[in-house]
Amino acid sequence: MKTLVSGASGFIGGFLAEQLVASGHQVSCLVRKSSSLQYLNSLLVETRPGSLEDPDSLCAAVRDVEVVYHLAGVTAESRSGDFARVNSQGTANLVNACLTAGKKLKKFVYVSSIAAAGPAMDRTPLREEHPPRPLSLYGKSKLAGEEAAAAASHAFSVTIVRPPAVYGPRDRDILTFFKLIHSGIKPILLGGERYFNLIFVKDLVEGIALSASKMEEGCEIYYLSEERPYSWTEVMQTIESALGKRALPLPIPLFLLKTISHATHFISRWTGKSFPLTPDKVAEIEQRYWICDISKARNQLGFTAKTALEGGFFLTAEWYREQGWLSS
Ligand SMILES: NC(=O)c1ccc[n+]([C@@H]2O[C@H](COP(=O)([O-])OP(=O)(O)OC[C@H]3O[C@@H](n4cnc5c(N)ncnc54)[C@H](OP(=O)(O)O)[C@@H]3O)[C@@H](O)[C@H]2O)c1
């Protein structure tokens, strides 16, 4: 199959490109001038220049492809409005390019996020049929991306996948917690236990590739995750085991995160500089249940995540060590 992967220079997209090449697909990657090709250079892929913010570049990129895997997006804003510009409008631009120039397109896979659905209200995991209630600007922008993709399902088959937290080699988000525990500190958020689903990146890309094989008309949504949720306490203990370290619990009151996020928000409005801990991010962290049910993906796609957290964190820690990412 001739495929195009957007976001292939990023964490998940890089592994997806690798997986597709290994399965014998012809892979093109949408890359910007500024994209790092560090992990793509060693793969047998074609690079196609383009940006989600440049509709003409997208028409050229999709012209002969049969499957588009759309992963490009922003998970944090470096400029105010990035979420809307890239995740919502950028996805609409890519969908429009597929409608006008993607003459051979059969399948559009959009990698959304559990954030598009919003948190579960209690211990009942989210299912695909539950109405979405995104909480953050990020979640709302991913939902708008889903809507743009779904609206094109009259022209080609659309699959939307919603991963929860994704971890594995090359990921810099969960690295923060590996580094903290490596340095002897285990952050514990006060105000009750939090539960969430996670998935190892290699399991996720297998699921994404699998989801593209279903060519039915219309639009389907799937949660892709490891089967069971984990508590924050378990996640921190599993990092300790993966690193072979015991760290000192550091209790963090929620009001402290809120105060810091409001202060940095104020600074960013004056300086234009963005900070990772936004009030929006804290609103997400505050939630107790980011949990989802993967029965639909299991039953309809035959999907299971093979890697349990313990093994996945072990592989991740090993990779971080090899790359020297834990020393600084
Ligand atoms: N990581 C997670 O835990 C997680 C969880 C759920 C869902 N997701 C979703 O999965 C997708 C991939 O996430 P990730 O963690 O792999 O992110 P990432 O490592 O930050 O990669 C983002 C990718 O998007 C590209 N991109 C950003 N803006 C673009 C634009 N204007 N035009 C073209 N390409 C652009 C980046 O290109 P450059 O290299 O040029 O910057 C990069 O290849 C995202 O859509 C995210 O919402 C991620």
The ligand as a Tripos MOL2 file, in Angstrom:
@<TRIPOS>MOLECULE
LIG
   48    52     1     0     0
SMALL
NO_CHARGES

@<TRIPOS>ATOM
      1 N1          2.3790   11.2880   23.1520 N.am      1 LIG1
      2 C1          1.2270   10.9730   23.7270 C.2       1 LIG1
      3 O1          1.1960   10.5660   24.9060 O.2       1 LIG1
      4 C2         -0.0620   11.0870   22.9510 C.ar      1 LIG1
      5 C3         -1.2410   10.6040   23.5600 C.ar      1 LIG1
      6 C4         -2.4360   10.6740   22.8420 C.ar      1 LIG1
      7 C5         -2.4570   11.2150   21.5770 C.ar      1 LIG1
      8 N2         -1.3090   11.7130   21.0150 N.ar      1 LIG1
      9 C6         -1.3870   12.2740   19.6560 C.3       1 LIG1
     10 O2         -0.4750   11.5680   18.8330 O.3       1 LIG1
     11 C7          0.0800   12.4250   17.8550 C.3       1 LIG1
     12 C8          1.5930   12.3080   17.8670 C.3       1 LIG1
     13 O3          2.0670   12.6480   19.1680 O.3       1 LIG1
     14 P1          3.6120   12.5880   19.5500 P.3       1 LIG1
     15 O4          3.6890   12.3720   21.0000 O.co2     1 LIG1
     16 O5          4.3190   11.6930   18.6130 O.co2     1 LIG1
     17 O6          4.0180   14.1000   19.2510 O.3       1 LIG1
     18 P2          5.4390   14.7220   18.8650 P.3       1 LIG1
     19 O7          6.5590   13.8160   19.2120 O.co2     1 LIG1
     20 O8          5.4270   16.0940   19.4530 O.co2     1 LIG1
     21 O9          5.3710   14.8310   17.2750 O.3       1 LIG1
     22 C9          4.5170   15.7370   16.6600 C.3       1 LIG1
     23 C10         4.6910   15.6240   15.1730 C.3       1 LIG1
     24 O10         3.7960   16.5400   14.5490 O.3       1 LIG1
     25 C11         4.5340   17.3200   13.6140 C.3       1 LIG1
     26 N3          3.9290   18.6390   13.4400 N.ar      1 LIG1
     27 C12         3.6400   19.5510   14.4080 C.ar      1 LIG1
     28 N4          3.1170   20.6570   13.8540 N.ar      1 LIG1
     29 C13         3.0820   20.4280   12.5220 C.ar      1 LIG1
     30 C14         2.6480   21.1960   11.3960 C.ar      1 LIG1
     31 N5          2.1730   22.4460   11.5370 N.pl3     1 LIG1
     32 N6          2.7710   20.6550   10.1610 N.ar      1 LIG1
     33 C15         3.2620   19.4100    9.9830 C.ar      1 LIG1
     34 N7          3.6960   18.6380   11.0090 N.ar      1 LIG1
     35 C16         3.6060   19.1460   12.2490 C.ar      1 LIG1
     36 C17         5.9130   17.4090   14.2050 C.3       1 LIG1
     37 O11         6.8300   17.8130   13.2170 O.3       1 LIG1
     38 P3          8.2480   18.5050   13.5800 P.3       1 LIG1
     39 O12         9.1800   17.3680   13.8540 O.co2     1 LIG1
     40 O13         8.5590   19.2700   12.3750 O.co2     1 LIG1
     41 O14         8.0140   19.3620   14.7860 O.co2     1 LIG1
     42 C18         6.1000   15.9900   14.6890 C.3       1 LIG1
     43 O15         6.4630   15.1540   13.6270 O.3       1 LIG1
     44 C19        -0.4160   13.8460   18.1700 C.3       1 LIG1
     45 O16        -1.4190   14.1770   17.2470 O.3       1 LIG1
     46 C20        -0.9810   13.7390   19.5900 C.3       1 LIG1
     47 O17        -2.0820   14.5940   19.7560 O.3       1 LIG1
     48 C21        -0.1120   11.6600   21.6840 C.ar      1 LIG1
@<TRIPOS>BOND
     1     1     2 1
     2     2     3 2
     3     2     4 1
     4     4     5 ar
     5     4    48 ar
     6     5     6 ar
     7     6     7 ar
     8     7     8 ar
     9     8     9 1
    10     8    48 ar
    11     9    10 1
    12     9    46 1
    13    10    11 1
    14    11    12 1
    15    11    44 1
    16    12    13 1
    17    13    14 1
    18    14    15 2
    19    14    16 1
    20    14    17 1
    21    17    18 1
    22    18    19 2
    23    18    20 1
    24    18    21 1
    25    21    22 1
    26    22    23 1
    27    23    24 1
    28    23    42 1
    29    24    25 1
    30    25    26 1
    31    25    36 1
    32    26    27 ar
    33    26    35 ar
    34    27    28 ar
    35    28    29 ar
    36    29    30 ar
    37    29    35 ar
    38    30    31 1
    39    30    32 ar
    40    32    33 ar
    41    33    34 ar
    42    34    35 ar
    43    36    37 1
    44    36    42 1
    45    37    38 1
    46    38    39 2
    47    38    40 1
    48    38    41 1
    49    42    43 1
    50    44    45 1
    51    44    46 1
    52    46    47 1
@<TRIPOS>SUBSTRUCTURE
     1 LIG1         1 GROUP 0 **** ****
